[in-house]
């Protein structure tokens, strides 16, 4: 989810050269305010059980 939000922020306000830190802070703040007011949601969340199935090869279970 964090990667999705970072990619949205990059696409909205960080996709150009920015000359100083103050401009970065202003752009990020404006982008965040927009996203907050828009009440953007991330679709595709799943339960822990579903994650265990979908991500089985990445997170193998340890047999005791």
PDBQT receptor file of N, H, CA, C and O in Angstrom, charges set to zero:
ATOM      1  N   UNK A   1       0.816  -1.188   0.000  1.00  0.00    +0.000 N 
ATOM      2  CA  UNK A   1       0.000   0.000   0.000  1.00  0.00    +0.000 C 
ATOM      3  C   UNK A   1       0.862   1.254   0.000  1.00  0.00    +0.000 C 
ATOM      4  O   UNK A   1       0.538   2.245  -0.655  1.00  0.00    +0.000 OA
ATOM      5  N   UNK A   2       1.966   1.198   0.745  1.00  0.00    +0.000 N 
ATOM      6  H   UNK A   2       2.229   0.393   1.277  1.00  0.00    +0.000 HD
ATOM      7  CA  UNK A   2       2.856   2.360   0.795  1.00  0.00    +0.000 C 
ATOM      8  C   UNK A   2       3.448   2.651  -0.582  1.00  0.00    +0.000 C 
ATOM      9  O   UNK A   2       3.584   3.809  -0.977  1.00  0.00    +0.000 OA
ATOM     10  N   UNK A   3       3.800   1.586  -1.309  1.00  0.00    +0.000 N 
ATOM     11  H   UNK A   3       3.690   0.645  -0.989  1.00  0.00    +0.000 HD
ATOM     12  CA  UNK A   3       4.361   1.773  -2.649  1.00  0.00    +0.000 C 
ATOM     13  C   UNK A   3       3.345   2.410  -3.584  1.00  0.00    +0.000 C 
ATOM     14  O   UNK A   3       3.703   3.250  -4.410  1.00  0.00    +0.000 OA
ATOM     15  N   UNK A   4       2.088   2.022  -3.463  1.00  0.00    +0.000 N 
ATOM     16  H   UNK A   4       1.797   1.340  -2.792  1.00  0.00    +0.000 HD
ATOM     17  CA  UNK A   4       1.041   2.612  -4.295  1.00  0.00    +0.000 C 
ATOM     18  C   UNK A   4       0.927   4.100  -4.011  1.00  0.00    +0.000 C 
ATOM     19  O   UNK A   4       0.868   4.911  -4.935  1.00  0.00    +0.000 OA
ATOM     20  N   UNK A   5       0.897   4.458  -2.736  1.00  0.00    +0.000 N 
ATOM     21  H   UNK A   5       0.945   3.800  -1.985  1.00  0.00    +0.000 HD
ATOM     22  CA  UNK A   5       0.785   5.875  -2.372  1.00  0.00    +0.000 C 
ATOM     23  C   UNK A   5       2.000   6.676  -2.841  1.00  0.00    +0.000 C 
ATOM     24  O   UNK A   5       1.857   7.806  -3.307  1.00  0.00    +0.000 OA
ATOM     25  N   UNK A   6       3.183   6.098  -2.719  1.00  0.00    +0.000 N 
ATOM     26  H   UNK A   6       3.299   5.180  -2.340  1.00  0.00    +0.000 HD
ATOM     27  CA  UNK A   6       4.385   6.798  -3.194  1.00  0.00    +0.000 C 
ATOM     28  C   UNK A   6       4.341   7.007  -4.708  1.00  0.00    +0.000 C 
ATOM     29  O   UNK A   6       4.712   8.072  -5.202  1.00  0.00    +0.000 OA
ATOM     30  N   UNK A   7       3.889   5.994  -5.435  1.00  0.00    +0.000 N 
ATOM     31  H   UNK A   7       3.588   5.129  -5.033  1.00  0.00    +0.000 HD
ATOM     32  CA  UNK A   7       3.783   6.138  -6.882  1.00  0.00    +0.000 C 
ATOM     33  C   UNK A   7       2.753   7.184  -7.281  1.00  0.00    +0.000 C 
ATOM     34  O   UNK A   7       2.958   7.915  -8.250  1.00  0.00    +0.000 OA
ATOM     35  N   UNK A   8       1.651   7.265  -6.549  1.00  0.00    +0.000 N 
ATOM     36  H   UNK A   8       1.485   6.672  -5.762  1.00  0.00    +0.000 HD
ATOM     37  CA  UNK A   8       0.655   8.308  -6.815  1.00  0.00    +0.000 C 
ATOM     38  C   UNK A   8       1.272   9.678  -6.563  1.00  0.00    +0.000 C 
ATOM     39  O   UNK A   8       1.097  10.599  -7.361  1.00  0.00    +0.000 OA
ATOM     40  N   UNK A   9       1.991   9.811  -5.456  1.00  0.00    +0.000 N 
ATOM     41  H   UNK A   9       2.133   9.062  -4.807  1.00  0.00    +0.000 HD
ATOM     42  CA  UNK A   9       2.617  11.095  -5.117  1.00  0.00    +0.000 C 
ATOM     43  C   UNK A   9       3.646  11.493  -6.175  1.00  0.00    +0.000 C 
ATOM     44  O   UNK A   9       3.726  12.660  -6.559  1.00  0.00    +0.000 OA
ATOM     45  N   UNK A  10       4.415  10.544  -6.634  1.00  0.00    +0.000 N 
ATOM     46  H   UNK A  10       4.351   9.597  -6.322  1.00  0.00    +0.000 HD
ATOM     47  CA  UNK A  10       5.408  10.827  -7.678  1.00  0.00    +0.000 C 
ATOM     48  C   UNK A  10       4.705  11.304  -8.945  1.00  0.00    +0.000 C 
ATOM     49  O   UNK A  10       5.134  12.271  -9.573  1.00  0.00    +0.000 OA
ATOM     50  N   UNK A  11       3.633  10.628  -9.312  1.00  0.00    +0.000 N 
ATOM     51  H   UNK A  11       3.284   9.842  -8.802  1.00  0.00    +0.000 HD
ATOM     52  CA  UNK A  11       2.907  11.001 -10.517  1.00  0.00    +0.000 C 
ATOM     53  C   UNK A  11       2.213  12.347 -10.418  1.00  0.00    +0.000 C 
ATOM     54  O   UNK A  11       2.091  13.059 -11.414  1.00  0.00    +0.000 OA
ATOM     55  N   UNK A  12       1.757  12.700  -9.220  1.00  0.00    +0.000 N 
ATOM     56  H   UNK A  12       1.856  12.121  -8.411  1.00  0.00    +0.000 HD
ATOM     57  CA  UNK A  12       1.007  13.934  -9.056  1.00  0.00    +0.000 C 
ATOM     58  C   UNK A  12       1.890  15.162  -8.857  1.00  0.00    +0.000 C 
ATOM     59  O   UNK A  12       1.610  16.227  -9.406  1.00  0.00    +0.000 OA
ATOM     60  N   UNK A  13       2.944  15.015  -8.081  1.00  0.00    +0.000 N 
ATOM     61  H   UNK A  13       3.172  14.150  -7.634  1.00  0.00    +0.000 HD
ATOM     62  CA  UNK A  13       3.657  16.249  -7.722  1.00  0.00    +0.000 C 
ATOM     63  C   UNK A  13       5.179  16.132  -7.680  1.00  0.00    +0.000 C 
ATOM     64  O   UNK A  13       5.854  17.146  -7.498  1.00  0.00    +0.000 OA
ATOM     65  N   UNK A  14       5.732  14.961  -7.838  1.00  0.00    +0.000 N 
ATOM     66  H   UNK A  14       5.184  14.138  -7.986  1.00  0.00    +0.000 HD
ATOM     67  CA  UNK A  14       7.188  14.824  -7.758  1.00  0.00    +0.000 C 
ATOM     68  C   UNK A  14       7.804  14.338  -9.066  1.00  0.00    +0.000 C 
ATOM     69  O   UNK A  14       8.909  13.796  -9.066  1.00  0.00    +0.000 OA
ATOM     70  N   UNK A  15       7.100  14.526 -10.173  1.00  0.00    +0.000 N 
ATOM     71  H   UNK A  15       6.202  14.966 -10.173  1.00  0.00    +0.000 HD
ATOM     72  CA  UNK A  15       7.571  14.019 -11.461  1.00  0.00    +0.000 C 
ATOM     73  C   UNK A  15       8.365  15.062 -12.245  1.00  0.00    +0.000 C 
ATOM     74  O   UNK A  15       8.376  15.054 -13.476  1.00  0.00    +0.000 OA
ATOM     75  N   UNK A  16       9.021  15.949 -11.523  1.00  0.00    +0.000 N 
ATOM     76  H   UNK A  16       9.012  15.955 -10.523  1.00  0.00    +0.000 HD
ATOM     77  CA  UNK A  16       9.823  16.998 -12.160  1.00  0.00    +0.000 C 
ATOM     78  C   UNK A  16      11.002  17.324 -11.262  1.00  0.00    +0.000 C 
ATOM     79  O   UNK A  16      11.050  16.912 -10.103  1.00  0.00    +0.000 OA
ATOM     80  N   UNK A  17      11.948  18.065 -11.808  1.00  0.00    +0.000 N 
ATOM     81  H   UNK A  17      11.909  18.400 -12.750  1.00  0.00    +0.000 HD
ATOM     82  CA  UNK A  17      13.074  18.516 -10.978  1.00  0.00    +0.000 C 
ATOM     83  C   UNK A  17      12.582  19.598 -10.028  1.00  0.00    +0.000 C 
ATOM     84  O   UNK A  17      11.865  20.517 -10.424  1.00  0.00    +0.000 OA
ATOM     85  N   UNK A  18      12.975  19.473  -8.788  1.00  0.00    +0.000 N 
ATOM     86  H   UNK A  18      13.558  18.727  -8.466  1.00  0.00    +0.000 HD
ATOM     87  CA  UNK A  18      12.578  20.456  -7.783  1.00  0.00    +0.000 C 
ATOM     88  C   UNK A  18      13.857  21.028  -7.197  1.00  0.00    +0.000 C 
ATOM     89  O   UNK A  18      14.757  20.293  -6.790  1.00  0.00    +0.000 OA
ATOM     90  N   UNK A  19      13.921  22.358  -7.162  1.00  0.00    +0.000 N 
ATOM     91  H   UNK A  19      13.190  22.955  -7.492  1.00  0.00    +0.000 HD
ATOM     92  CA  UNK A  19      15.161  23.050  -6.831  1.00  0.00    +0.000 C 
ATOM     93  C   UNK A  19      15.567  23.055  -5.374  1.00  0.00    +0.000 C 
ATOM     94  O   UNK A  19      16.758  23.124  -5.072  1.00  0.00    +0.000 OA
ATOM     95  N   UNK A  20      14.608  22.984  -4.460  1.00  0.00    +0.000 N 
ATOM     96  H   UNK A  20      13.641  22.928  -4.705  1.00  0.00    +0.000 HD
ATOM     97  CA  UNK A  20      14.999  23.060  -3.047  1.00  0.00    +0.000 C 
ATOM     98  C   UNK A  20      14.031  22.264  -2.185  1.00  0.00    +0.000 C 
ATOM     99  O   UNK A  20      12.941  21.899  -2.627  1.00  0.00    +0.000 OA
ATOM    100  N   UNK A  21      14.434  22.005  -0.975  1.00  0.00    +0.000 N 
ATOM    101  H   UNK A  21      15.319  22.301  -0.616  1.00  0.00    +0.000 HD
ATOM    102  CA  UNK A  21      13.661  21.197  -0.052  1.00  0.00    +0.000 C 
ATOM    103  C   UNK A  21      12.311  21.835   0.274  1.00  0.00    +0.000 C 
ATOM    104  O   UNK A  21      11.320  21.125   0.448  1.00  0.00    +0.000 OA
ATOM    105  N   UNK A  22      12.263  23.139   0.357  1.00  0.00    +0.000 N 
ATOM    106  H   UNK A  22      13.068  23.716   0.216  1.00  0.00    +0.000 HD
ATOM    107  CA  UNK A  22      11.008  23.827   0.662  1.00  0.00    +0.000 C 
ATOM    108  C   UNK A  22       9.968  23.535  -0.420  1.00  0.00    +0.000 C 
ATOM    109  O   UNK A  22       8.795  23.321  -0.113  1.00  0.00    +0.000 OA
ATOM    110  N   UNK A  23      10.392  23.524  -1.681  1.00  0.00    +0.000 N 
ATOM    111  H   UNK A  23      11.345  23.698  -1.931  1.00  0.00    +0.000 HD
ATOM    112  CA  UNK A  23       9.477  23.220  -2.780  1.00  0.00    +0.000 C 
ATOM    113  C   UNK A  23       8.990  21.775  -2.705  1.00  0.00    +0.000 C 
ATOM    114  O   UNK A  23       7.828  21.498  -3.000  1.00  0.00    +0.000 OA
ATOM    115  N   UNK A  24       9.861  20.862  -2.315  1.00  0.00    +0.000 N 
ATOM    116  H   UNK A  24      10.805  21.088  -2.076  1.00  0.00    +0.000 HD
ATOM    117  CA  UNK A  24       9.462  19.461  -2.149  1.00  0.00    +0.000 C 
ATOM    118  C   UNK A  24       8.410  19.360  -1.052  1.00  0.00    +0.000 C 
ATOM    119  O   UNK A  24       7.378  18.715  -1.235  1.00  0.00    +0.000 OA
ATOM    120  N   UNK A  25       8.667  19.992   0.079  1.00  0.00    +0.000 N 
ATOM    121  H   UNK A  25       9.505  20.517   0.228  1.00  0.00    +0.000 HD
ATOM    122  CA  UNK A  25       7.720  19.954   1.191  1.00  0.00    +0.000 C 
ATOM    123  C   UNK A  25       6.372  20.547   0.786  1.00  0.00    +0.000 C 
ATOM    124  O   UNK A  25       5.327  20.005   1.147  1.00  0.00    +0.000 OA
ATOM    125  N   UNK A  26       6.383  21.644   0.045  1.00  0.00    +0.000 N 
ATOM    126  H   UNK A  26       7.232  22.084  -0.249  1.00  0.00    +0.000 HD
ATOM    127  CA  UNK A  26       5.148  22.281  -0.408  1.00  0.00    +0.000 C 
ATOM    128  C   UNK A  26       4.386  21.367  -1.356  1.00  0.00    +0.000 C 
ATOM    129  O   UNK A  26       3.172  21.210  -1.223  1.00  0.00    +0.000 OA
ATOM    130  N   UNK A  27       5.087  20.760  -2.313  1.00  0.00    +0.000 N 
ATOM    131  H   UNK A  27       6.073  20.887  -2.421  1.00  0.00    +0.000 HD
ATOM    132  CA  UNK A  27       4.450  19.874  -3.283  1.00  0.00    +0.000 C 
ATOM    133  C   UNK A  27       3.861  18.643  -2.606  1.00  0.00    +0.000 C 
ATOM    134  O   UNK A  27       2.735  18.249  -2.909  1.00  0.00    +0.000 OA
ATOM    135  N   UNK A  28       4.604  18.040  -1.703  1.00  0.00    +0.000 N 
ATOM    136  H   UNK A  28       5.519  18.360  -1.457  1.00  0.00    +0.000 HD
ATOM    137  CA  UNK A  28       4.123  16.852  -1.002  1.00  0.00    +0.000 C 
ATOM    138  C   UNK A  28       2.934  17.199  -0.122  1.00  0.00    +0.000 C 
ATOM    139  O   UNK A  28       1.958  16.451  -0.070  1.00  0.00    +0.000 OA
ATOM    140  N   UNK A  29       3.008  18.315   0.562  1.00  0.00    +0.000 N 
ATOM    141  H   UNK A  29       3.800  18.923   0.520  1.00  0.00    +0.000 HD
ATOM    142  CA  UNK A  29       1.899  18.750   1.412  1.00  0.00    +0.000 C 
ATOM    143  C   UNK A  29       0.633  18.983   0.592  1.00  0.00    +0.000 C 
ATOM    144  O   UNK A  29      -0.455  18.570   0.994  1.00  0.00    +0.000 OA
ATOM    145  N   UNK A  30       0.774  19.639  -0.549  1.00  0.00    +0.000 N 
ATOM    146  H   UNK A  30       1.658  19.974  -0.875  1.00  0.00    +0.000 HD
ATOM    147  CA  UNK A  30      -0.386  19.887  -1.415  1.00  0.00    +0.000 C 
ATOM    148  C   UNK A  30      -0.953  18.574  -1.942  1.00  0.00    +0.000 C 
ATOM    149  O   UNK A  30      -2.170  18.392  -1.975  1.00  0.00    +0.000 OA
ATOM    150  N   UNK A  31      -0.078  17.661  -2.351  1.00  0.00    +0.000 N 
ATOM    151  H   UNK A  31       0.910  17.809  -2.323  1.00  0.00    +0.000 HD
ATOM    152  CA  UNK A  31      -0.527  16.357  -2.843  1.00  0.00    +0.000 C 
ATOM    153  C   UNK A  31      -1.231  15.561  -1.767  1.00  0.00    +0.000 C 
ATOM    154  O   UNK A  31      -2.245  14.916  -2.034  1.00  0.00    +0.000 OA
ATOM    155  N   UNK A  32      -0.709  15.596  -0.557  1.00  0.00    +0.000 N 
ATOM    156  H   UNK A  32       0.115  16.120  -0.340  1.00  0.00    +0.000 HD
ATOM    157  CA  UNK A  32      -1.314  14.865   0.551  1.00  0.00    +0.000 C 
ATOM    158  C   UNK A  32      -2.676  15.456   0.914  1.00  0.00    +0.000 C 
ATOM    159  O   UNK A  32      -3.623  14.720   1.188  1.00  0.00    +0.000 OA
ATOM    160  N   UNK A  33      -2.769  16.768   0.915  1.00  0.00    +0.000 N 
ATOM    161  H   UNK A  33      -1.999  17.367   0.693  1.00  0.00    +0.000 HD
ATOM    162  CA  UNK A  33      -4.043  17.424   1.202  1.00  0.00    +0.000 C 
ATOM    163  C   UNK A  33      -5.087  17.025   0.162  1.00  0.00    +0.000 C 
ATOM    164  O   UNK A  33      -6.237  16.746   0.502  1.00  0.00    +0.000 OA
ATOM    165  N   UNK A  34      -4.678  16.999  -1.107  1.00  0.00    +0.000 N 
ATOM    166  H   UNK A  34      -3.744  17.226  -1.383  1.00  0.00    +0.000 HD
ATOM    167  CA  UNK A  34      -5.590  16.593  -2.177  1.00  0.00    +0.000 C 
ATOM    168  C   UNK A  34      -6.073  15.168  -1.952  1.00  0.00    +0.000 C 
ATOM    169  O   UNK A  34      -7.270  14.896  -2.036  1.00  0.00    +0.000 OA
ATOM    170  N   UNK A  35      -5.138  14.250  -1.666  1.00  0.00    +0.000 N 
ATOM    171  H   UNK A  35      -4.165  14.472  -1.598  1.00  0.00    +0.000 HD
ATOM    172  CA  UNK A  35      -5.504  12.844  -1.449  1.00  0.00    +0.000 C 
ATOM    173  C   UNK A  35      -6.407  12.693  -0.229  1.00  0.00    +0.000 C 
ATOM    174  O   UNK A  35      -7.346  11.898  -0.250  1.00  0.00    +0.000 OA
ATOM    175  N   UNK A  36      -6.131  13.451   0.836  1.00  0.00    +0.000 N 
ATOM    176  H   UNK A  36      -5.368  14.098   0.853  1.00  0.00    +0.000 HD
ATOM    177  CA  UNK A  36      -6.962  13.376   2.036  1.00  0.00    +0.000 C 
ATOM    178  C   UNK A  36      -8.378  13.870   1.751  1.00  0.00    +0.000 C 
ATOM    179  O   UNK A  36      -9.350  13.242   2.171  1.00  0.00    +0.000 OA
ATOM    180  N   UNK A  37      -8.500  14.988   1.041  1.00  0.00    +0.000 N 
ATOM    181  H   UNK A  37      -7.710  15.497   0.700  1.00  0.00    +0.000 HD
ATOM    182  CA  UNK A  37      -9.816  15.538   0.721  1.00  0.00    +0.000 C 
ATOM    183  C   UNK A  37     -10.576  14.648  -0.251  1.00  0.00    +0.000 C 
ATOM    184  O   UNK A  37     -11.804  14.572  -0.200  1.00  0.00    +0.000 OA
ATOM    185  N   UNK A  38      -9.853  13.979  -1.132  1.00  0.00    +0.000 N 
ATOM    186  H   UNK A  38      -8.856  14.041  -1.173  1.00  0.00    +0.000 HD
ATOM    187  CA  UNK A  38     -10.436  13.080  -2.113  1.00  0.00    +0.000 C 
ATOM    188  C   UNK A  38     -10.897  11.780  -1.452  1.00  0.00    +0.000 C 
ATOM    189  O   UNK A  38     -11.703  11.040  -2.017  1.00  0.00    +0.000 OA
ATOM    190  N   UNK A  39     -10.381  11.511  -0.256  1.00  0.00    +0.000 N 
ATOM    191  H   UNK A  39      -9.726  12.112   0.202  1.00  0.00    +0.000 HD
ATOM    192  CA  UNK A  39     -10.646  10.278   0.492  1.00  0.00    +0.000 C 
ATOM    193  C   UNK A  39     -10.340   9.054  -0.363  1.00  0.00    +0.000 C 
ATOM    194  O   UNK A  39     -11.145   8.129  -0.471  1.00  0.00    +0.000 OA
ATOM    195  N   UNK A  40      -9.159   9.075  -0.964  1.00  0.00    +0.000 N 
ATOM    196  H   UNK A  40      -8.505   9.827  -0.876  1.00  0.00    +0.000 HD
ATOM    197  CA  UNK A  40      -8.731   7.984  -1.847  1.00  0.00    +0.000 C 
ATOM    198  C   UNK A  40      -8.575   6.696  -1.046  1.00  0.00    +0.000 C 
ATOM    199  O   UNK A  40      -8.077   6.698   0.080  1.00  0.00    +0.000 OA
ATOM    200  N   UNK A  41      -9.005   5.619  -1.643  1.00  0.00    +0.000 N 
ATOM    201  H   UNK A  41      -9.409   5.617  -2.557  1.00  0.00    +0.000 HD
ATOM    202  CA  UNK A  41      -8.888   4.292  -1.034  1.00  0.00    +0.000 C 
ATOM    203  C   UNK A  41      -8.079   3.395  -1.963  1.00  0.00    +0.000 C 
ATOM    204  O   UNK A  41      -8.039   3.605  -3.175  1.00  0.00    +0.000 OA
ATOM    205  N   UNK A  42      -7.447   2.408  -1.381  1.00  0.00    +0.000 N 
ATOM    206  H   UNK A  42      -7.479   2.237  -0.396  1.00  0.00    +0.000 HD
ATOM    207  CA  UNK A  42      -6.701   1.432  -2.162  1.00  0.00    +0.000 C 
ATOM    208  C   UNK A  42      -7.535   0.159  -2.213  1.00  0.00    +0.000 C 
ATOM    209  O   UNK A  42      -7.867  -0.418  -1.177  1.00  0.00    +0.000 OA
ATOM    210  N   UNK A  43      -7.870  -0.271  -3.418  1.00  0.00    +0.000 N 
ATOM    211  H   UNK A  43      -7.601   0.197  -4.260  1.00  0.00    +0.000 HD
ATOM    212  CA  UNK A  43      -8.648  -1.499  -3.592  1.00  0.00    +0.000 C 
ATOM    213  C   UNK A  43      -7.704  -2.691  -3.629  1.00  0.00    +0.000 C 
ATOM    214  O   UNK A  43      -6.510  -2.542  -3.886  1.00  0.00    +0.000 OA
ATOM    215  N   UNK A  44      -8.239  -3.850  -3.377  1.00  0.00    +0.000 N 
ATOM    216  H   UNK A  44      -9.209  -3.971  -3.168  1.00  0.00    +0.000 HD
ATOM    217  CA  UNK A  44      -7.445  -5.058  -3.507  1.00  0.00    +0.000 C 
ATOM    218  C   UNK A  44      -6.843  -5.552  -2.208  1.00  0.00    +0.000 C 
ATOM    219  O   UNK A  44      -5.944  -6.393  -2.227  1.00  0.00    +0.000 OA
ATOM    220  N   UNK A  45      -7.312  -5.056  -1.098  1.00  0.00    +0.000 N 
ATOM    221  H   UNK A  45      -8.043  -4.373  -1.083  1.00  0.00    +0.000 HD
ATOM    222  CA  UNK A  45      -6.815  -5.568   0.165  1.00  0.00    +0.000 C 
ATOM    223  C   UNK A  45      -7.418  -6.945   0.399  1.00  0.00    +0.000 C 
ATOM    224  O   UNK A  45      -8.527  -7.231  -0.052  1.00  0.00    +0.000 OA
ATOM    225  N   UNK A  46      -6.685  -7.790   1.103  1.00  0.00    +0.000 N 
ATOM    226  H   UNK A  46      -5.784  -7.557   1.469  1.00  0.00    +0.000 HD
ATOM    227  CA  UNK A  46      -7.189  -9.116   1.365  1.00  0.00    +0.000 C 
ATOM    228  C   UNK A  46      -6.850  -9.527   2.788  1.00  0.00    +0.000 C 
ATOM    229  O   UNK A  46      -6.020  -8.907   3.453  1.00  0.00    +0.000 OA
ATOM    230  N   UNK A  47      -7.508 -10.583   3.238  1.00  0.00    +0.000 N 
ATOM    231  H   UNK A  47      -8.182 -11.086   2.697  1.00  0.00    +0.000 HD
ATOM    232  CA  UNK A  47      -7.345 -11.040   4.617  1.00  0.00    +0.000 C 
ATOM    233  C   UNK A  47      -5.993 -11.743   4.793  1.00  0.00    +0.000 C 
ATOM    234  O   UNK A  47      -5.297 -12.037   3.821  1.00  0.00    +0.000 OA
ATOM    235  N   UNK A  48      -5.648 -12.000   6.025  1.00  0.00    +0.000 N 
ATOM    236  H   UNK A  48      -6.213 -11.761   6.815  1.00  0.00    +0.000 HD
ATOM    237  CA  UNK A  48      -4.409 -12.710   6.334  1.00  0.00    +0.000 C 
ATOM    238  C   UNK A  48      -4.430 -14.114   5.730  1.00  0.00    +0.000 C 
ATOM    239  O   UNK A  48      -3.417 -14.597   5.224  1.00  0.00    +0.000 OA
ATOM    240  N   UNK A  49      -5.582 -14.754   5.790  1.00  0.00    +0.000 N 
ATOM    241  H   UNK A  49      -6.405 -14.361   6.202  1.00  0.00    +0.000 HD
ATOM    242  CA  UNK A  49      -5.701 -16.104   5.213  1.00  0.00    +0.000 C 
ATOM    243  C   UNK A  49      -5.497 -16.054   3.699  1.00  0.00    +0.000 C 
ATOM    244  O   UNK A  49      -4.800 -16.901   3.141  1.00  0.00    +0.000 OA
ATOM    245  N   UNK A  50      -6.099 -15.070   3.033  1.00  0.00    +0.000 N 
ATOM    246  H   UNK A  50      -6.665 -14.382   3.487  1.00  0.00    +0.000 HD
ATOM    247  CA  UNK A  50      -5.921 -14.930   1.590  1.00  0.00    +0.000 C 
ATOM    248  C   UNK A  50      -4.468 -14.603   1.257  1.00  0.00    +0.000 C 
ATOM    249  O   UNK A  50      -3.933 -15.084   0.258  1.00  0.00    +0.000 OA
ATOM    250  N   UNK A  51      -3.831 -13.787   2.090  1.00  0.00    +0.000 N 
ATOM    251  H   UNK A  51      -4.265 -13.396   2.902  1.00  0.00    +0.000 HD
ATOM    252  CA  UNK A  51      -2.422 -13.444   1.870  1.00  0.00    +0.000 C 
ATOM    253  C   UNK A  51      -1.555 -14.696   1.962  1.00  0.00    +0.000 C 
ATOM    254  O   UNK A  51      -0.624 -14.871   1.176  1.00  0.00    +0.000 OA
ATOM    255  N   UNK A  52      -1.863 -15.568   2.926  1.00  0.00    +0.000 N 
ATOM    256  H   UNK A  52      -2.619 -15.426   3.564  1.00  0.00    +0.000 HD
ATOM    257  CA  UNK A  52      -1.112 -16.806   3.058  1.00  0.00    +0.000 C 
ATOM    258  C   UNK A  52      -1.181 -17.663   1.813  1.00  0.00    +0.000 C 
ATOM    259  O   UNK A  52      -0.212 -18.329   1.450  1.00  0.00    +0.000 OA
ATOM    260  N   UNK A  53      -2.335 -17.643   1.156  1.00  0.00    +0.000 N 
ATOM    261  H   UNK A  53      -3.123 -17.102   1.450  1.00  0.00    +0.000 HD
ATOM    262  CA  UNK A  53      -2.510 -18.418  -0.076  1.00  0.00    +0.000 C 
ATOM    263  C   UNK A  53      -1.791 -17.737  -1.233  1.00  0.00    +0.000 C 
ATOM    264  O   UNK A  53      -1.043 -18.381  -1.968  1.00  0.00    +0.000 OA
ATOM    265  N   UNK A  54      -2.016 -16.432  -1.397  1.00  0.00    +0.000 N 
ATOM    266  H   UNK A  54      -2.623 -15.908  -0.800  1.00  0.00    +0.000 HD
ATOM    267  CA  UNK A  54      -1.449 -15.714  -2.537  1.00  0.00    +0.000 C 
ATOM    268  C   UNK A  54       0.068 -15.570  -2.458  1.00  0.00    +0.000 C 
ATOM    269  O   UNK A  54       0.752 -15.575  -3.481  1.00  0.00    +0.000 OA
ATOM    270  N   UNK A  55       0.586 -15.443  -1.251  1.00  0.00    +0.000 N 
ATOM    271  H   UNK A  55       0.031 -15.438  -0.419  1.00  0.00    +0.000 HD
ATOM    272  CA  UNK A  55       2.013 -15.168  -1.079  1.00  0.00    +0.000 C 
ATOM    273  C   UNK A  55       2.764 -16.377  -0.512  1.00  0.00    +0.000 C 
ATOM    274  O   UNK A  55       3.835 -16.224   0.075  1.00  0.00    +0.000 OA
ATOM    275  N   UNK A  56       2.216 -17.552  -0.684  1.00  0.00    +0.000 N 
ATOM    276  H   UNK A  56       1.346 -17.677  -1.160  1.00  0.00    +0.000 HD
ATOM    277  CA  UNK A  56       2.793 -18.774  -0.105  1.00  0.00    +0.000 C 
ATOM    278  C   UNK A  56       4.256 -18.963  -0.489  1.00  0.00    +0.000 C 
ATOM    279  O   UNK A  56       5.076 -19.322   0.356  1.00  0.00    +0.000 OA
ATOM    280  N   UNK A  57       4.588 -18.726  -1.747  1.00  0.00    +0.000 N 
ATOM    281  H   UNK A  57       3.923 -18.435  -2.433  1.00  0.00    +0.000 HD
ATOM    282  CA  UNK A  57       5.975 -18.958  -2.173  1.00  0.00    +0.000 C 
ATOM    283  C   UNK A  57       6.935 -17.908  -1.611  1.00  0.00    +0.000 C 
ATOM    284  O   UNK A  57       8.135 -18.161  -1.507  1.00  0.00    +0.000 OA
ATOM    285  N   UNK A  58       6.418 -16.738  -1.250  1.00  0.00    +0.000 N 
ATOM    286  H   UNK A  58       5.443 -16.533  -1.335  1.00  0.00    +0.000 HD
ATOM    287  CA  UNK A  58       7.280 -15.694  -0.681  1.00  0.00    +0.000 C 
ATOM    288  C   UNK A  58       7.470 -15.859   0.814  1.00  0.00    +0.000 C 
ATOM    289  O   UNK A  58       8.521 -15.520   1.357  1.00  0.00    +0.000 OA
ATOM    290  N   UNK A  59       6.440 -16.385   1.481  1.00  0.00    +0.000 N 
ATOM    291  H   UNK A  59       5.586 -16.660   1.040  1.00  0.00    +0.000 HD
ATOM    292  CA  UNK A  59       6.486 -16.536   2.932  1.00  0.00    +0.000 C 
ATOM    293  C   UNK A  59       6.130 -17.967   3.311  1.00  0.00    +0.000 C 
ATOM    294  O   UNK A  59       5.020 -18.241   3.767  1.00  0.00    +0.000 OA
ATOM    295  N   UNK A  60       7.084 -18.879   3.118  1.00  0.00    +0.000 N 
ATOM    296  H   UNK A  60       7.986 -18.657   2.748  1.00  0.00    +0.000 HD
ATOM    297  CA  UNK A  60       6.780 -20.284   3.449  1.00  0.00    +0.000 C 
ATOM    298  C   UNK A  60       6.570 -20.457   4.952  1.00  0.00    +0.000 C 
ATOM    299  O   UNK A  60       7.175 -19.760   5.766  1.00  0.00    +0.000 OA
ATOM    300  N   UNK A  61       5.708 -21.392   5.294  1.00  0.00    +0.000 N 
ATOM    301  H   UNK A  61       5.216 -21.958   4.632  1.00  0.00    +0.000 HD
ATOM    302  CA  UNK A  61       5.460 -21.664   6.718  1.00  0.00    +0.000 C 
ATOM    303  C   UNK A  61       6.538 -22.613   7.221  1.00  0.00    +0.000 C 
ATOM    304  O   UNK A  61       7.047 -23.450   6.476  1.00  0.00    +0.000 OA
ATOM    305  N   UNK A  62       6.870 -22.469   8.482  1.00  0.00    +0.000 N 
ATOM    306  H   UNK A  62       6.456 -21.789   9.087  1.00  0.00    +0.000 HD
ATOM    307  CA  UNK A  62       7.856 -23.344   9.102  1.00  0.00    +0.000 C 
ATOM    308  C   UNK A  62       7.143 -24.493   9.777  1.00  0.00    +0.000 C 
ATOM    309  O   UNK A  62       6.271 -24.284  10.620  1.00  0.00    +0.000 OA
ATOM    310  N   UNK A  63       7.506 -25.678   9.416  1.00  0.00    +0.000 N 
ATOM    311  H   UNK A  63       8.215 -25.847   8.732  1.00  0.00    +0.000 HD
ATOM    312  CA  UNK A  63       6.915 -26.878  10.018  1.00  0.00    +0.000 C 
ATOM    313  C   UNK A  63       7.662 -27.184  11.306  1.00  0.00    +0.000 C 
ATOM    314  O   UNK A  63       8.893 -27.209  11.313  1.00  0.00    +0.000 OA
ATOM    315  N   UNK A  64       6.942 -27.416  12.394  1.00  0.00    +0.000 N 
ATOM    316  H   UNK A  64       5.942 -27.396  12.389  1.00  0.00    +0.000 HD
ATOM    317  CA  UNK A  64       7.580 -27.699  13.687  1.00  0.00    +0.000 C 
ATOM    318  C   UNK A  64       7.719 -29.179  13.921  1.00  0.00    +0.000 C 
ATOM    319  O   UNK A  64       8.235 -29.595  14.959  1.00  0.00    +0.000 OA
TER     320      UNK A  64
